């Protein structure tokens, strides 16, 4: 049994990871500020689904609260907390992204250093650090040119993890996650918005032409990569791409949604959003070699599972 600390534990990936680690026999402490970036009711429901015997939840803000005792007790740390979303990171909202993604990460790292920790530190980075990279598929050594303020803060956080690992002995690794989807996805993310709209008989809002390509990654595959990184006793590369290997255009996804749901998909077109990139397409061979990891859930199967969850929650009156 390992004592694992998960920041952002009430979120989509965090709660899914907590359930996996508890099933594996670990003792898990979850930190989350329960910020209103989306419904706190959803976050509390995620937490309520976790068994309380070995899951301990603390509402804490990494950027301001005292977390020393909690960090000192951890044998491994998974840092998922942060402010998500490209489109909202412009203008006055940037201060919040800077606070949550950069300052929060730095304070977590400082707490680990004060504790004398040499724990495995797994940081959730993002494909957004690459920006409009034209080299396809994208490898970890590709140039880093974030295309949004959000991507800039994620790159800063990732580099902080590298700096603290190099100077203080933390066994840090940053996993660059590519467009994570699946049951329990945040309500502001594309698949959840699409499926919820289709279930309600409403038009699907699409920004841009729909020709944008994304490397979609099922949440269980992401959680599997994190779990393998935690269990790895040796030296890992400082950054690893974690992607599903299913680069697909938004328009192709919309056609697939029609097939899966058996319902009409009405499309409402909007101008392209600032900060959105044209394509993400990852080379995950380094993660395959280092972690003996590979994505297992294909796009159709993953969407089918997410659709089943959407309809179940709709039947229960949650949507």
DAKA-V713849 format. One record per run of one state. SS is the DSSP state (2 for helix, 1 for strand, 0 for the rest). FROM is the first residue (numbers start at 1). TO is the last residue. If there is no record, write none. Layout:
SS,FROM,TO
SS,FROM,TO
This chain:
0,1,2
1,3,7
0,8,11
2,12,23
0,24,26
1,27,32
0,33,39
2,40,48
0,49,54
1,55,59
0,60,67
2,68,72
0,73,75
1,76,79
0,80,90
2,91,114
0,115,119
1,120,126
2,127,129
0,130,130
1,131,131
0,132,137
1,138,138
0,139,144
1,145,145
0,146,148
2,149,168
0,169,170
1,171,177
0,178,179
1,180,181
0,182,189
2,190,199
0,200,203
1,204,207
0,208,212
1,213,215
0,216,216
1,217,218
2,219,231
0,232,238
1,239,242
0,243,246
1,247,249
2,250,261
0,262,266
1,267,270
0,271,278
1,279,279
0,280,281
1,282,282
0,283,284
2,285,291
0,292,298
2,299,315
0,316,319
